[in-house]
Amino acid sequence: MYCREHIMANNRVGQNGLAKIQTQKKEADVCHDDSAAPVKAQTIDELHSLQKKKSAPNTPLKDTQGVFANNITEIERQKQQLQSISASLASLTRETGPKVVKGDPARKLETPKEAHVHHFSPTIGVSDSALKFIHVLYNLSPAELYEQAIKYEKGSFITATGALATLSGAKTGRSPRDKRVVKDETTEDELWWGKGSPNIEMDEHTFMVNRERAVDYLNSLDKVFVNDQFLNWDPKHRIKVRIISARAYHSLFMHNMCIRPTPEELEDFGTPDFTIYNAGQFPCNRYTHYMTSSTSIDLNLARREMVILGTQYAGEMKKGLFSVMHYLMPKRQILSLHSGCNMGKDGDVALFFGLSGTGKTTLSTDHNRYLIGDDEHCWSENGVSNIEGGCYAKCIDLSKVKEPDIWNAIKFGTVLENVVFEEHTREVDHSDKSVTENTRAAYPIEYIPNAKIPCVGPHPKNVILLACDAFGVLPPVSKLSLAQTMYHFISGYTALVAGTEEGVKEPQATFSACFGAAFIMLHPTKYAAMLAEKMQKHGATGWLVNTGWSGGSYGSGGRIKLAYTRRIIDAIHSGSLLEANYKKTDVFGLEIPTEIDGVPSEILDPVNTWPNKMAYKDTLLKLAGLFKKNFEGFMNYKIGKDSKLTEEILAAGPIF
């Protein structure tokens, strides 16, 4: 480039009458280029490599005695991490795991030559998969997982708000009938088996057949995603989990739902306590013993492993780990709970139990209180802690007015499952059920503005059992004794409204033990006994709150106003409801307050709201009969070796 005075035309004339340009530089007056310096790269690949810099750990190590202590080189540390991953992927019929290398196979120039594990010794049974490398995409960031999903997974799109929309394939919900647990000498005695139990047995051999099938599938791929993360925010009782999957969608989902480790925690991660092999794109063999379909979700508690075949629905991983916590935590005298949990500014903690449609999410989300978690918790000697690092919210008919926190959480980093969106604007239509009614959003809990980080709190003061009673006979709120709390916790009641072919709608009672029967591993009475023990020790009060109907059953009565329910919950939080006057109801023997500020006194006793008192009595006895029938399965179960359910708990149920 030349200075302006060096490129001025001289007096000579060039072709077409244009002035000639003088382009010789003056040696004494060198011109300077004012533009930026040229890039150092010699090729376009080198230029791309300059675009990204290596990240360095930024949190101090608590100690240096772990498996990956910080007195070794970075290359050595990476080799040890890969050796651990290779061991996880090892076939049990071969001595060593596959050859693994970090990085995307599509970016071969970026793969460090030193950072790989090469285990190879000549054997008679060498397979094709043993002759190749598997690229490990290890704890990728959301941005990296977006790139993988958009590029390689059909059905992945970025929505207008920045969330990643994905499809879970043919399965859009959990497959409880395809979930199996290995029954061995230990679990035969420890777990809940038989009628009413969610635990369907399989033997060790069948598990190993399915594990081998899943591992062989994952080893046949060019790349796998590996997440090393934690469960339980209580550091004393934290569980290390490793998730090996074939889809970026699954990796991002678990990145959001589990607790995300710091870079330093990853360096010292070591051997996981539990491993998931998600080969959901590959079916199980229907001819394998115990298999009833091409889907199988298998838990082996002795090996601390879970295998997923034939379903890509990500919720199987979340709930599978929850089942594991329902087994591991009670062994440490820690109660695992399917509940929401929040905390007031004065440190008062409340637990919310409730099945779908009871308002658990709505009532536990309170802008005047801190959210500890929305779904899975532990109650230990230290207090309560969230098991997860994220939230998994239903999205069907989601609106900004009704659920502003969930609405605003659907942004970059959030996984949107099976939603429908406008093809040009990518605006999501949350009312569209074309794919499924079970549309979901998975996002880190930090996306909720009033989330308490870390997600731990002191011992609960209130335990709130929510029921949407469509029969309309349970009071809006009842104070429970310890025995009643155990009874209603074991029952796990709500009532759904079911439509018949003739168009007649009637309530349908639903019972789910411990308000989460699909996930518990031990008998419900064991969790109930632990709950009562902790409530008694720490002075917690039990409450039964009806968010359903009043003045009649569904079709004749009306839904209790949300504003009234919120006033009831506020009175529980403040402690004012403990000071109210109470009276006892017939049949269920519930203690109900005679007045609550902001709530019409006449609705507090449901008999007052029914115009037909005889119909009320008949409906009350009908519901009581359903409770009694449901509880028959728990009456003779022994807690411990020699103690049966006490007569006190049986007496806490309906008497008629």
VOTOR-921729 format. One line per field, with one value per residue (C-alpha): residue number from 1; residue in three letters; chain; x, y, z. Coordinates in pm, whole numbers, plus 50000, padded with zeros to 5 digits. Example, Ala and Ser with C-alpha at 12.3 -4.5 7.8 and 13.67 -1.06 7.14 Angstrom:
<pts>
num = 1	2;
residuo = Ala	Ser;
cadena = A	A;
px = 51230	51367;
py = 49550	49894;
pz = 50780	50714;
</pts>
This chain:
<pts>
num = 1	2	3	4	5	6	7	8	9	10	11	12	13	14	15	16	17	18	19	20	21	22	23	24	25	26	27	28	29	30	31	32	33	34	35	36	37	38	39	40	41	42	43	44	45	46	47	48	49	50	51	52	53	54	55	56	57	58	59	60	61	62	63	64	65	66	67	68	69	70	71	72	73	74	75	76	77	78	79	80	81	82	83	84	85	86	87	88	89	90	91	92	93	94	95	96	97	98	99	100	101	102	103	104	105	106	107	108	109	110	111	112	113	114	115	116	117	118	119	120	121	122	123	124	125	126	127	128	129	130	131	132	133	134	135	136	137	138	139	140	141	142	143	144	145	146	147	148	149	150	151	152	153	154	155	156	157	158	159	160	161	162	163	164	165	166	167	168	169	170	171	172	173	174	175	176	177	178	179	180	181	182	183	184	185	186	187	188	189	190	191	192	193	194	195	196	197	198	199	200	201	202	203	204	205	206	207	208	209	210	211	212	213	214	215	216	217	218	219	220	221	222	223	224	225	226	227	228	229	230	231	232	233	234	235	236	237	238	239	240	241	242	243	244	245	246	247	248	249	250	251	252	253	254	255	256	257	258	259	260	261	262	263	264	265	266	267	268	269	270	271	272	273	274	275	276	277	278	279	280	281	282	283	284	285	286	287	288	289	290	291	292	293	294	295	296	297	298	299	300	301	302	303	304	305	306	307	308	309	310	311	312	313	314	315	316	317	318	319	320	321	322	323	324	325	326	327	328	329	330	331	332	333	334	335	336	337	338	339	340	341	342	343	344	345	346	347	348	349	350	351	352	353	354	355	356	357	358	359	360	361	362	363	364	365	366	367	368	369	370	371	372	373	374	375	376	377	378	379	380	381	382	383	384	385	386	387	388	389	390	391	392	393	394	395	396	397	398	399	400	401	402	403	404	405	406	407	408	409	410	411	412	413	414	415	416	417	418	419	420	421	422	423	424	425	426	427	428	429	430	431	432	433	434	435	436	437	438	439	440	441	442	443	444	445	446	447	448	449	450	451	452	453	454	455	456	457	458	459	460	461	462	463	464	465	466	467	468	469	470	471	472	473	474	475	476	477	478	479	480	481	482	483	484	485	486	487	488	489	490	491	492	493	494	495	496	497	498	499	500	501	502	503	504	505	506	507	508	509	510	511	512	513	514	515	516	517	518	519	520	521	522	523	524	525	526	527	528	529	530	531	532	533	534	535	536	537	538	539	540	541	542	543	544	545	546	547	548	549	550	551	552	553	554	555	556	557	558	559	560	561	562	563	564	565	566	567	568	569	570	571	572	573	574	575	576	577	578	579	580	581	582	583	584	585	586	587	588	589	590	591	592	593	594	595	596	597	598	599	600	601	602	603	604	605	606	607	608	609	610	611	612	613	614	615	616	617	618	619	620	621	622	623	624	625	626	627	628	629	630	631	632	633	634	635	636	637	638	639	640	641	642	643	644	645	646	647	648	649	650	651	652	653	654	655	656;
residuo = Met	Tyr	Cys	Arg	Glu	His	Ile	Met	Ala	Asn	Asn	Arg	Val	Gly	Gln	Asn	Gly	Leu	Ala	Lys	Ile	Gln	Thr	Gln	Lys	Lys	Glu	Ala	Asp	Val	Cys	His	Asp	Asp	Ser	Ala	Ala	Pro	Val	Lys	Ala	Gln	Thr	Ile	Asp	Glu	Leu	His	Ser	Leu	Gln	Lys	Lys	Lys	Ser	Ala	Pro	Asn	Thr	Pro	Leu	Lys	Asp	Thr	Gln	Gly	Val	Phe	Ala	Asn	Asn	Ile	Thr	Glu	Ile	Glu	Arg	Gln	Lys	Gln	Gln	Leu	Gln	Ser	Ile	Ser	Ala	Ser	Leu	Ala	Ser	Leu	Thr	Arg	Glu	Thr	Gly	Pro	Lys	Val	Val	Lys	Gly	Asp	Pro	Ala	Arg	Lys	Leu	Glu	Thr	Pro	Lys	Glu	Ala	His	Val	His	His	Phe	Ser	Pro	Thr	Ile	Gly	Val	Ser	Asp	Ser	Ala	Leu	Lys	Phe	Ile	His	Val	Leu	Tyr	Asn	Leu	Ser	Pro	Ala	Glu	Leu	Tyr	Glu	Gln	Ala	Ile	Lys	Tyr	Glu	Lys	Gly	Ser	Phe	Ile	Thr	Ala	Thr	Gly	Ala	Leu	Ala	Thr	Leu	Ser	Gly	Ala	Lys	Thr	Gly	Arg	Ser	Pro	Arg	Asp	Lys	Arg	Val	Val	Lys	Asp	Glu	Thr	Thr	Glu	Asp	Glu	Leu	Trp	Trp	Gly	Lys	Gly	Ser	Pro	Asn	Ile	Glu	Met	Asp	Glu	His	Thr	Phe	Met	Val	Asn	Arg	Glu	Arg	Ala	Val	Asp	Tyr	Leu	Asn	Ser	Leu	Asp	Lys	Val	Phe	Val	Asn	Asp	Gln	Phe	Leu	Asn	Trp	Asp	Pro	Lys	His	Arg	Ile	Lys	Val	Arg	Ile	Ile	Ser	Ala	Arg	Ala	Tyr	His	Ser	Leu	Phe	Met	His	Asn	Met	Cys	Ile	Arg	Pro	Thr	Pro	Glu	Glu	Leu	Glu	Asp	Phe	Gly	Thr	Pro	Asp	Phe	Thr	Ile	Tyr	Asn	Ala	Gly	Gln	Phe	Pro	Cys	Asn	Arg	Tyr	Thr	His	Tyr	Met	Thr	Ser	Ser	Thr	Ser	Ile	Asp	Leu	Asn	Leu	Ala	Arg	Arg	Glu	Met	Val	Ile	Leu	Gly	Thr	Gln	Tyr	Ala	Gly	Glu	Met	Lys	Lys	Gly	Leu	Phe	Ser	Val	Met	His	Tyr	Leu	Met	Pro	Lys	Arg	Gln	Ile	Leu	Ser	Leu	His	Ser	Gly	Cys	Asn	Met	Gly	Lys	Asp	Gly	Asp	Val	Ala	Leu	Phe	Phe	Gly	Leu	Ser	Gly	Thr	Gly	Lys	Thr	Thr	Leu	Ser	Thr	Asp	His	Asn	Arg	Tyr	Leu	Ile	Gly	Asp	Asp	Glu	His	Cys	Trp	Ser	Glu	Asn	Gly	Val	Ser	Asn	Ile	Glu	Gly	Gly	Cys	Tyr	Ala	Lys	Cys	Ile	Asp	Leu	Ser	Lys	Val	Lys	Glu	Pro	Asp	Ile	Trp	Asn	Ala	Ile	Lys	Phe	Gly	Thr	Val	Leu	Glu	Asn	Val	Val	Phe	Glu	Glu	His	Thr	Arg	Glu	Val	Asp	His	Ser	Asp	Lys	Ser	Val	Thr	Glu	Asn	Thr	Arg	Ala	Ala	Tyr	Pro	Ile	Glu	Tyr	Ile	Pro	Asn	Ala	Lys	Ile	Pro	Cys	Val	Gly	Pro	His	Pro	Lys	Asn	Val	Ile	Leu	Leu	Ala	Cys	Asp	Ala	Phe	Gly	Val	Leu	Pro	Pro	Val	Ser	Lys	Leu	Ser	Leu	Ala	Gln	Thr	Met	Tyr	His	Phe	Ile	Ser	Gly	Tyr	Thr	Ala	Leu	Val	Ala	Gly	Thr	Glu	Glu	Gly	Val	Lys	Glu	Pro	Gln	Ala	Thr	Phe	Ser	Ala	Cys	Phe	Gly	Ala	Ala	Phe	Ile	Met	Leu	His	Pro	Thr	Lys	Tyr	Ala	Ala	Met	Leu	Ala	Glu	Lys	Met	Gln	Lys	His	Gly	Ala	Thr	Gly	Trp	Leu	Val	Asn	Thr	Gly	Trp	Ser	Gly	Gly	Ser	Tyr	Gly	Ser	Gly	Gly	Arg	Ile	Lys	Leu	Ala	Tyr	Thr	Arg	Arg	Ile	Ile	Asp	Ala	Ile	His	Ser	Gly	Ser	Leu	Leu	Glu	Ala	Asn	Tyr	Lys	Lys	Thr	Asp	Val	Phe	Gly	Leu	Glu	Ile	Pro	Thr	Glu	Ile	Asp	Gly	Val	Pro	Ser	Glu	Ile	Leu	Asp	Pro	Val	Asn	Thr	Trp	Pro	Asn	Lys	Met	Ala	Tyr	Lys	Asp	Thr	Leu	Leu	Lys	Leu	Ala	Gly	Leu	Phe	Lys	Lys	Asn	Phe	Glu	Gly	Phe	Met	Asn	Tyr	Lys	Ile	Gly	Lys	Asp	Ser	Lys	Leu	Thr	Glu	Glu	Ile	Leu	Ala	Ala	Gly	Pro	Ile	Phe;
cadena = A	A	A	A	A	A	A	A	A	A	A	A	A	A	A	A	A	A	A	A	A	A	A	A	A	A	A	A	A	A	A	A	A	A	A	A	A	A	A	A	A	A	A	A	A	A	A	A	A	A	A	A	A	A	A	A	A	A	A	A	A	A	A	A	A	A	A	A	A	A	A	A	A	A	A	A	A	A	A	A	A	A	A	A	A	A	A	A	A	A	A	A	A	A	A	A	A	A	A	A	A	A	A	A	A	A	A	A	A	A	A	A	A	A	A	A	A	A	A	A	A	A	A	A	A	A	A	A	A	A	A	A	A	A	A	A	A	A	A	A	A	A	A	A	A	A	A	A	A	A	A	A	A	A	A	A	A	A	A	A	A	A	A	A	A	A	A	A	A	A	A	A	A	A	A	A	A	A	A	A	A	A	A	A	A	A	A	A	A	A	A	A	A	A	A	A	A	A	A	A	A	A	A	A	A	A	A	A	A	A	A	A	A	A	A	A	A	A	A	A	A	A	A	A	A	A	A	A	A	A	A	A	A	A	A	A	A	A	A	A	A	A	A	A	A	A	A	A	A	A	A	A	A	A	A	A	A	A	A	A	A	A	A	A	A	A	A	A	A	A	A	A	A	A	A	A	A	A	A	A	A	A	A	A	A	A	A	A	A	A	A	A	A	A	A	A	A	A	A	A	A	A	A	A	A	A	A	A	A	A	A	A	A	A	A	A	A	A	A	A	A	A	A	A	A	A	A	A	A	A	A	A	A	A	A	A	A	A	A	A	A	A	A	A	A	A	A	A	A	A	A	A	A	A	A	A	A	A	A	A	A	A	A	A	A	A	A	A	A	A	A	A	A	A	A	A	A	A	A	A	A	A	A	A	A	A	A	A	A	A	A	A	A	A	A	A	A	A	A	A	A	A	A	A	A	A	A	A	A	A	A	A	A	A	A	A	A	A	A	A	A	A	A	A	A	A	A	A	A	A	A	A	A	A	A	A	A	A	A	A	A	A	A	A	A	A	A	A	A	A	A	A	A	A	A	A	A	A	A	A	A	A	A	A	A	A	A	A	A	A	A	A	A	A	A	A	A	A	A	A	A	A	A	A	A	A	A	A	A	A	A	A	A	A	A	A	A	A	A	A	A	A	A	A	A	A	A	A	A	A	A	A	A	A	A	A	A	A	A	A	A	A	A	A	A	A	A	A	A	A	A	A	A	A	A	A	A	A	A	A	A	A	A	A	A	A	A	A	A	A	A	A	A	A	A	A	A	A	A	A	A	A	A	A	A	A	A	A	A	A	A	A	A	A	A	A	A	A	A	A	A	A	A	A	A	A	A	A	A	A	A	A	A	A	A	A	A	A	A	A	A	A	A	A	A	A	A	A	A	A	A	A	A	A	A	A	A	A	A	A	A	A	A	A	A	A	A	A	A	A	A	A	A	A	A	A	A	A	A	A	A	A	A	A	A	A	A	A	A	A	A	A	A	A	A	A;
px = 50000	50129	50086	49850	50129	50298	49997	49915	49904	50197	50174	50212	49898	49827	49587	49238	49347	49374	49657	49939	49980	50321	50370	50738	50808	51037	51315	51343	50970	50833	50450	50280	49982	49707	49509	49540	49835	49791	49688	49961	49788	49927	49616	49241	49257	49518	49298	49006	49228	49316	48944	48920	49149	49203	49005	49185	49042	48948	48849	49096	49134	49018	49284	49537	49493	49231	49264	49355	49573	49722	50084	50072	50093	49787	49859	49882	49558	49375	49509	49377	49036	49025	49136	48841	48602	48755	48702	48335	48291	48471	48298	48300	48405	48725	49006	49033	48810	48800	49058	48928	49044	48904	48752	48509	48601	48495	48779	49079	49328	49215	49263	49575	49789	49906	49562	49441	49430	49549	49486	49570	49705	49669	49393	49210	48879	48978	48672	48640	48544	48870	49067	48928	48924	48609	48603	48487	48301	48358	48145	48079	47934	47578	47712	47918	47622	47399	47647	47652	47273	47205	47466	47407	47064	46760	46475	46702	46632	46700	46375	46301	46400	46726	46623	46716	46406	46454	46256	46270	46163	45877	45870	45749	45717	45851	45799	45736	45636	45974	46177	46358	46562	46810	46684	46975	47038	47058	46780	46542	46522	46571	46344	45968	45848	45507	45164	45172	45550	45716	46008	45983	46250	46520	46821	47189	47253	46981	47116	47463	47319	47155	47462	47679	47433	47438	47817	47871	47638	47815	48156	48047	47996	48257	48183	48005	47907	48030	47898	48065	47836	47695	47368	47272	47377	47477	47856	47873	47629	47708	47695	47922	47742	47870	47631	47750	47515	47499	47303	47390	47028	47080	47411	47264	46958	47174	47408	47103	46942	47245	47473	47746	48102	48367	48674	48877	48611	48627	49003	48956	48641	48792	48569	48193	47957	47697	47703	47428	47470	47216	47192	46831	46851	46923	46650	46684	46647	46283	46395	46601	46447	46221	46189	45831	45907	46200	46243	46424	46544	46756	46894	47168	47217	47506	47703	47566	47480	47177	47123	46876	46772	46489	46382	46529	46305	46551	46327	46425	46774	46645	46394	46629	46880	46599	46518	46884	46879	46566	46782	47119	47006	46791	47097	47261	46951	46868	46509	46467	46155	45950	45861	45899	46082	46108	46240	46125	46352	46366	46490	46160	46151	45840	45809	45532	45409	45153	45074	45017	44747	44756	44939	45274	45480	45253	45237	45604	45703	45659	45834	45843	46038	46356	46322	46542	46403	46091	46097	46359	46507	46693	46636	46950	47098	47213	46869	46723	46907	46804	46914	46922	47083	46789	46412	46204	45884	45570	45514	45170	44953	45237	45172	45379	45096	45040	45400	45635	45940	45917	45836	46143	46365	46310	46619	46967	47080	46728	46617	46262	46128	45876	45732	45579	45699	45629	45871	45983	45988	46062	45805	45688	45316	45280	44915	44997	44981	45069	45375	45262	45083	45391	45604	45882	46156	46480	46686	46944	46789	46991	46748	46487	46547	46475	46655	46869	47224	47355	47022	47023	46824	46762	46519	46160	45899	45602	45520	45234	45049	44851	44542	44317	43999	43751	43498	43476	43461	43808	43847	44066	44319	44364	44629	44760	44894	45213	45004	44776	45076	45213	44875	44818	45184	45161	44826	44943	44591	44454	44152	44161	43870	43822	43597	43385	43269	42920	43065	42983	43267	43325	43610	43861	44064	44439	44678	45056	45250	45474	45344	45590	45526	45689	46030	46053	46262	46180	45838	45640	45612	45990	45991	45684	45854	46163	45944	45760	46086	46240	45922	45903	46272	46270	45920	45765	45387	45195	44915	44667	44564	44283	44327	44030	43653	43415	43035	42998	43196	43336	43046	42830	43068	43345	43726	43861	43998	44377	44373	44218	44471	44756	44620	44610	44971	45077	44914	45104	45434	45379	45284	44951	44753	44901	44731	44384	44089	44020	43736	43728	43548	43353	43484	43838	43883	44067	44143	44016	44053	43738	43875	44166	44231	44126	43939	43557	43494	43201	43427	43666	43420	43310	42971	42868	42918	42711	42342	42254	42385	42286	42486	42782	42764	42738	43033	43239	43180	43260	43598	43666	43601	43851	44114	44050	44071	44395	44551	44477	44800	45004	44825	45029	45368	45642	45862	46194	46211	45929	45718	45397	45224	45090	44723	44770	44847	44553	44329	44453	44263	43889	43665	43308;
py = 50000	50351	50697	50936	51165	50866	50777	51125	51162	51338	51570	51292	51160	50791	50602	50738	51074	50957	51077	50830	50705	50730	50410	50422	50443	50704	50538	50825	50845	50498	50472	50294	50058	50170	49844	49547	49312	49003	48677	48437	48137	47993	47784	47814	47519	47702	48011	47807	47661	48014	48086	47865	47864	47593	47639	47607	47500	47800	47647	47526	47157	47064	46795	46626	46270	46166	45938	46228	46432	46753	46641	46474	46620	46719	46440	46183	46310	46278	45927	45830	45976	45782	45462	45499	45552	45260	45040	45148	45047	44715	44402	44145	43876	44065	44155	44521	44806	44968	45214	45560	45909	46247	46475	46488	46246	46516	46738	46512	46797	46895	46549	46546	46250	46186	46188	45842	45501	45210	44876	44599	44253	43990	43744	43479	43668	44010	44198	44478	44722	44640	44763	45116	45420	45547	45922	46035	46366	46427	46667	46897	47243	47324	47521	47223	46988	47224	47198	46818	46792	47038	46879	46510	46450	46485	46667	46904	47277	47602	47767	48139	48173	47981	47641	47317	47139	46763	46446	46139	45900	45652	45668	45999	45885	45631	45256	45126	44778	44741	44838	44546	44507	44224	43996	43842	43716	44072	44244	43951	44042	44418	44532	44548	44271	44145	44306	44686	44701	44881	44635	44368	44103	43980	43757	43845	43655	43841	44172	44079	43984	44326	44503	44331	44431	44796	44809	44646	44900	45195	45052	45021	45398	45649	45863	45849	46120	46079	46285	46262	46440	46429	46358	46521	46874	46756	46710	46448	46219	46304	46025	46021	45915	45847	45857	45707	45786	45809	46134	46497	46538	46284	46438	46790	46660	46500	46801	47001	46747	46629	46850	47000	46953	47223	47160	47075	46831	46660	46619	46436	46249	45899	45592	45661	45520	45443	45412	45442	45278	45451	45257	45363	45379	45004	44753	44467	44114	44009	43645	43725	43588	43834	44066	44158	44418	44577	44814	44730	44950	44735	44811	44607	44743	44510	44624	44979	44992	45075	44969	45134	44965	45046	45388	45732	45906	46095	46081	45713	45824	46082	45850	45553	45743	45849	45481	45419	45698	45541	45235	45386	45669	45472	45247	45561	45642	45921	45956	45997	46189	46255	46611	46981	47188	47559	47777	48105	48401	48297	47948	47762	47469	47303	46977	46939	46594	46547	46351	46506	46773	46847	47178	47067	47274	47578	47585	47506	47786	48098	48426	48507	48189	48023	47715	47428	47190	47086	46705	46493	46545	46383	46439	46356	46443	46769	46879	46864	46865	46854	46538	46708	47005	47094	47093	46881	47076	46988	47225	47139	47454	47645	48020	48315	48435	48108	47984	48281	48112	47803	48020	48238	47935	47813	47977	47884	47563	47428	47103	47107	46757	46678	47030	47171	47503	47732	47628	47980	48179	47875	48005	47712	47634	47484	47396	47167	46797	46665	46472	46405	46561	46490	46778	46873	47127	47034	47326	47399	47505	47828	47937	47989	48339	48252	47916	47863	47772	47542	47359	47267	47376	47305	47042	47093	47251	47151	46843	46918	46632	46758	46583	46693	46534	46530	46358	46688	46542	46614	46950	47225	47174	46931	46912	46555	46354	46152	45835	46013	46152	45798	45666	45932	45926	45551	45595	45875	45970	46195	46170	46217	46305	46036	46064	45768	45687	45812	46148	46104	46223	46088	46098	45815	45755	45711	45584	45598	45491	45764	45987	45816	45441	45409	45496	45352	45039	44943	44876	45203	45147	45178	45527	45619	45506	45713	46016	45989	45945	46256	46462	46367	46433	46778	46891	46901	46921	46722	46875	46736	47001	46941	47142	46970	47013	47163	47175	46850	46608	46694	46799	46943	47119	47365	47365	47528	47866	47881	48209	48031	47749	48000	48170	47830	47756	48104	48036	47707	47878	48163	47926	48101	47790	47603	47853	47815	47638	47288	47041	46677	46541	46216	45901	46027	46186	46489	46798	47101	47472	47671	47986	48107	48468	48531	48201	48173	47974	47781	47596	47468	47189	47029	46916	47284	47332	47036	47121	46748	46620	46259	46266	46403	46118	45854	46001	46029	45662	45566	45740	45593	45246	45310	45417	45108	44873	45031	45001	44631	44554	44726	44604	44292	44410	44397	44697	44545	44183	44156	44476	44504	44824	44960	44969	45342	45384	45163	45367	45684	45584	45621	45450	45361;
pz = 50000	49920	50069	49906	49776	49612	49402	49267	48898	48731	48435	48180	48015	47974	47749	47691	47817	48177	48395	48457	48813	48978	49183	49275	49650	49792	49989	50233	50310	50379	50391	50684	50660	50900	50872	51114	51104	50886	51058	51158	51000	50679	50596	50649	50895	51099	51095	51231	51502	51620	51668	51977	52279	52536	52857	53188	53524	53736	54069	54332	54405	54754	54777	54555	54672	54415	54116	53892	54130	53998	54026	53686	53337	53134	52883	53164	53317	52984	52942	53283	53204	52877	53050	53286	52993	52802	53107	53120	52755	52795	52681	52959	52711	52623	52858	52765	52659	52317	52189	52264	52170	52265	52004	51715	51433	51185	51313	51285	51285	51633	51785	52004	51902	52256	52423	52338	52496	52284	52450	52207	52261	51987	52070	51877	51889	51757	51627	51373	51649	51828	51527	51529	51753	51923	51953	52297	52316	52685	52891	52598	52659	52550	52252	52134	52182	51981	51694	51714	51727	51444	51218	51280	51436	51216	51386	51580	51543	51726	51829	51827	52194	52149	52291	52116	51983	51948	51884	52106	51831	51858	52239	52380	52740	52985	52934	53289	53170	53001	53309	53473	53792	53848	54124	54313	54666	54801	54613	54661	55029	55009	54725	54693	54462	54361	54333	54316	54288	53995	54013	53742	53786	53549	53613	53601	53279	53087	53210	53085	52744	52715	52851	52590	52318	52431	52468	52128	51968	52132	52037	51674	51649	51539	51843	52176	52422	52779	53072	53412	53661	54014	54192	54525	54621	54968	54919	55193	55011	54650	54389	54082	53762	53411	53115	52785	52496	52120	52085	52156	52268	52547	52650	52671	52857	53125	53131	53237	53469	53669	53877	53659	53792	53784	53565	53876	53998	53659	53688	54019	53912	53902	53881	53872	54134	53868	53488	53227	52886	52663	52339	52292	51913	51907	52006	52247	52114	52161	52187	52497	52817	53005	52702	52606	52338	52156	52454	52775	53061	53292	53639	53803	54154	54235	53929	53965	53598	53384	53024	52786	52461	52222	52351	52295	52549	52771	53078	53122	53229	53477	53641	53626	53836	54070	54125	54203	54464	54615	54679	54772	54999	55248	55302	55446	55653	55406	55287	54911	54814	54501	54598	54535	54795	54874	55153	55304	55372	55739	55650	55688	55444	55302	55107	54848	54745	54472	54158	53816	53814	54188	54152	54297	54051	54074	54454	54517	54279	54487	54408	54779	54854	54729	54510	54629	54367	54179	54176	54357	54704	54992	55363	55559	55898	55736	55613	55262	54931	54569	54387	54047	53881	53661	53604	53368	53311	53118	52827	52698	52698	52863	52882	52997	53220	53409	53432	53372	53526	53304	53002	53056	53118	52762	52614	52492	52662	52722	52557	52418	52360	52088	52056	51738	51598	51302	51028	50932	51258	51481	51729	51946	51965	52312	52251	51956	52048	51700	51824	52181	52474	52685	52556	52796	52868	53045	53175	53449	53779	53760	53487	53764	53910	54275	54278	54586	54485	54623	54634	55002	55305	55674	55803	55679	55904	55688	55481	55242	55072	54771	54632	54351	54485	54198	54427	54619	54971	55111	55289	55136	55417	55710	55979	56002	56291	56230	56182	55934	55749	55711	55599	55334	55223	55165	54987	54752	54646	54378	54146	53773	53548	53285	52979	52868	52515	52593	52695	53064	53285	53633	53884	53885	54200	54151	54419	54384	54692	54834	54554	54320	54308	53964	54105	54458	54515	54874	55021	55070	55445	55479	55328	55536	55857	55772	55696	56029	56218	56063	56106	56472	56533	56370	56464	56115	56067	55807	55600	55347	55094	54845	54523	54358	54383	54638	54653	54462	54249	53909	53686	53965	54202	54122	54145	54459	54357	54324	54518	54818	54799	54789	55104	55273	55172	55290	55628	55654	55572	55819	56102	56160	56063	56359	56590	56435	56599	56466	56449	56339	56031	56011	55842	55759	56103	55966	56174	55981	56074	56137	55976	55761	55670	55310	55270	55306	55625	55474	55225	55494	55582	55253	55386	55404	55029	54912	54856	54872	55208	55133	54807	55002	55254	54982	54791	55110	55190	54830	54847	55193	55050	54769	55025	55235	54937	54818	55164	55197	55013	55286	55600	55672	55555	55816	55884	55978	56090	56337	56349	56150	56052	56378	56462	56504	56132	56032	56261	56090	55775	55719	55975	55877;
</pts>
